[in-house]
Amino acid sequence: MTPSPDTFTVALIVGSVSQPSLNRRLADALAALAPDEGLELRDVPIGELPFFGAHMESKADYPEAGRVFKRAVDSADGLLLVTPEYNRSITGVLKNAIDWASRPEGESSFPGRPTAVIGASAGDISTAVAQNHLKAILMSQGAQVLGEPEAYIKYEDGLIDDEGQVTDASTREFLQEFLRSFRSLIERFA
Ligand SMILES: Cc1cc2nc3c(=O)[nH]c(=O)nc-3n(C[C@H](O)[C@H](O)[C@H](O)COP(=O)(O)O)c2cc1C
C-alpha cells in the first residue's frame, strides 16, 4: 500500500475579480494556515478565462486558456472554491470557470474530485445561499463535496489583517478545523 503524502495539493479558486476582495483576503488567510494542516493551496486564476460557449468545446481544439486552467485543477489532489454571494447566488465569473472545468464532454474535471466550499460576506447569513447553489452544481457534476463543517464567514472589518492573519482566535480555529476536515476528505478519496 502506498503511504499517503504528508501534504496534499489543493487548487484554490476565488470566485471574485473585485479589488480588493473579501474572498481573496479569506483565501490568502486559508493559504497561510494550510501548511500546518498538511495542505498546500495553489492559486488558479479565473479572471482571464473567456466566456465559455459550446463552439469552444471541440476536444481536438479546446482553447489553450481552458486547457491550462483544467491542468491546474486536475493536477491537484483537491479543489477549494472561495465564493462571494451575488444576488443570492454565485458570481458569473465563478460559474464561467465551472463551465470550463466541466468540458469538453467526457473530460470533466469534477467526477470524484474532493471539493470544499467556503465564502465570506458582510451579510448576516454570509454566503449561505450562494454556497447552496454552488454545492448543488458541484454534486450534479459528481464532485465529492465536503459536507461539514459548513463555512459561512461573516466578515467584519479587521477580521483578517493586511498580512493575511486571522485576528479573531475562534474564527482562526474554525478555519483550521475546516482545513483539517477537508484534508481528511482528500485522504479518503486520493
Ligand atoms: C452585484 C452584487 C450582488 C450582491 N449580492 C449579495 C448577496 O446576495 N448576498 C450578500 O451577502 N452580499 C451580496 N453582495 C455584497 C457582497 O457580499 C460584497 O460585495 C462582497 O465584498 C463580495 O465579495 P468580494 O469582495 O470577495 O468580491 C453583492 C454585491 C454585488 C456587487
The ligand as a Tripos MOL2 file, in Angstrom:
@<TRIPOS>MOLECULE
LIG
   31    33     1     0     0
SMALL
NO_CHARGES

@<TRIPOS>ATOM
      1 C1        -23.8990   42.5590   -7.7460 C.3       1 LIG1
      2 C2        -23.7620   42.3000   -6.2690 C.ar      1 LIG1
      3 C3        -24.6820   41.4920   -5.6310 C.ar      1 LIG1
      4 C4        -24.5410   41.2000   -4.2600 C.ar      1 LIG1
      5 N1        -25.4110   40.3290   -3.6630 N.ar      1 LIG1
      6 C5        -25.1740   39.9260   -2.4010 C.ar      1 LIG1
      7 C6        -25.9620   38.8780   -1.8140 C.ar      1 LIG1
      8 O1        -26.8660   38.3380   -2.4050 O.2       1 LIG1
      9 N2        -25.6490   38.4820   -0.5590 N.ar      1 LIG1
     10 C7        -24.6100   39.0320    0.1480 C.ar      1 LIG1
     11 O2        -24.3620   38.6250    1.2770 O.2       1 LIG1
     12 N3        -23.8620   40.0320   -0.3730 N.ar      1 LIG1
     13 C8        -24.1190   40.4740   -1.6300 C.ar      1 LIG1
     14 N4        -23.3260   41.4470   -2.1980 N.ar      1 LIG1
     15 C9        -22.2530   42.0510   -1.3960 C.3       1 LIG1
     16 C10       -21.0020   41.1890   -1.4740 C.3       1 LIG1
     17 O3        -21.0880   40.2140   -0.4630 O.3       1 LIG1
     18 C11       -19.7720   42.0460   -1.2880 C.3       1 LIG1
     19 O4        -19.6480   42.9050   -2.4210 O.3       1 LIG1
     20 C12       -18.5230   41.2510   -1.1130 C.3       1 LIG1
     21 O5        -17.4490   42.1340   -0.8660 O.3       1 LIG1
     22 C13       -18.2470   40.3930   -2.3640 C.3       1 LIG1
     23 O6        -17.1050   39.5950   -2.1670 O.3       1 LIG1
     24 P1        -15.6890   40.0190   -2.7740 P.3       1 LIG1
     25 O7        -15.2660   41.2620   -2.0090 O.co2     1 LIG1
     26 O8        -14.7970   38.8640   -2.4910 O.co2     1 LIG1
     27 O9        -15.8620   40.3090   -4.2250 O.co2     1 LIG1
     28 C14       -23.4750   41.7660   -3.5400 C.ar      1 LIG1
     29 C15       -22.5590   42.6050   -4.2010 C.ar      1 LIG1
     30 C16       -22.7010   42.8670   -5.5500 C.ar      1 LIG1
     31 C17       -21.6690   43.7450   -6.2440 C.3       1 LIG1
@<TRIPOS>BOND
     1     1     2 1
     2     2     3 ar
     3     2    30 ar
     4     3     4 ar
     5     4     5 ar
     6     4    28 ar
     7     5     6 ar
     8     6     7 ar
     9     6    13 1
    10     7     8 2
    11     7     9 ar
    12     9    10 ar
    13    10    11 2
    14    10    12 ar
    15    12    13 ar
    16    13    14 ar
    17    14    15 1
    18    14    28 ar
    19    15    16 1
    20    16    17 1
    21    16    18 1
    22    18    19 1
    23    18    20 1
    24    20    21 1
    25    20    22 1
    26    22    23 1
    27    23    24 1
    28    24    25 2
    29    24    26 1
    30    24    27 1
    31    28    29 ar
    32    29    30 ar
    33    30    31 1
@<TRIPOS>SUBSTRUCTURE
     1 LIG1         1 GROUP 0 **** ****
